[in-house]
Amino acid sequence: MFAAHPSPWHSHALQRLADGPAEPLVPPSRMEWTPHRGHGPGAELLGTRLHGKRALELGCGPGHNAAHLSHHHGVQATAIDLVGLQIRRARSHYGHIPHLTFSAGHALHYLHAAQEPFDAIYSVFGAIGLVAPELLLPAAADCLTDRGLLAFAAPHPRRRGGTPEPGVSPSRDLLTLPDRSRLPIVRWDLEATAWSHHLHRAGLRQITSQTVSHPGGSRRPTTLLITARKT
Ligand SMILES: C[S@@+](CC[C@H](N)C(=O)[O-])C[C@H]1O[C@@H](n2cnc3c(N)ncnc32)[C@H](O)[C@@H]1O
């Protein structure tokens, strides 16, 4: 006998929406790549001339970053999320913004079906790191224009201190829900060198990585930020 379980990400969205219906929001004035608002780089990580560019977000959650890019930089943004409830929430917040499209689906499936290339593909603690990189990164590379940029933020592999196991395999992690309960997820919790290996194999070059640390006194690393280009 098998029990049916919704995805942990669905449970997360369900609890968020239990607080009440999502309201239309003013897009944030800044793009955030880390869990600490106002800390680390902003939209400039994607380039300085963004107006009219086509961008795709993989795992957009409530859509704040795509809304920022569309509203403040004139980006033609498409933002996707695995969980339909998140897309409903994102549309309630930002459905009024022109040139911004929200779509429900698995990042890999969306990339396989995409017909027009994107100037930038990005993920902020989203699908990159939650889907096998040997599948997702080549699919993303195929959907980039020549010189297109892939950029992503992932939880830093040394965020809990210590040294993680070197390697390229996924590990178990726990997703903390709004009610503080925790559900198991699988995460590719990789060091920059392992990401670099995957990106290189996907045909991407000019790979950069940076560590963003906690803005408080501890200075522990929180976020690994990576960019790569199709040349
Ligand atoms: C930690 S949240 C980050 C949301 C958003 N990027 C932000 O910064 O607020 C991760 C999101 O990735 C989505 N996600 C997980 N796996 C995915 C996949 N395979 N394809 C698309 N989205 C996915 C989840 O549903 C969730 O909304």
The ligand as an ORCA input file, in Angstrom:
! r2SCAN-3c Opt
* xyz 0 1
  C      13.278     28.210     -1.885
  S      12.020     28.549     -3.077
  C      12.707     29.991     -3.882
  C      11.634     30.835     -4.537
  C      12.123     32.137     -5.175
  N      13.162     31.921     -6.154
  C      12.578     33.127     -4.133
  O      13.759     33.470     -4.115
  O      11.726     33.552     -3.336
  C      12.287     27.257     -4.290
  C      11.215     27.230     -5.366
  O      11.638     26.334     -6.412
  C      10.499     25.624     -6.867
  N      10.947     24.387     -7.506
  C      11.438     23.274     -6.904
  N      11.742     22.343     -7.827
  C      11.431     22.879     -9.034
  C      11.491     22.394    -10.367
  N      11.929     21.155    -10.630
  N      11.065     23.198    -11.359
  C      10.595     24.445    -11.100
  N      10.515     24.953     -9.857
  C      10.922     24.182     -8.833
  C       9.674     25.411     -5.596
  O       8.321     25.104     -5.869
  C       9.859     26.725     -4.868
  O       8.848     27.655     -5.169
*
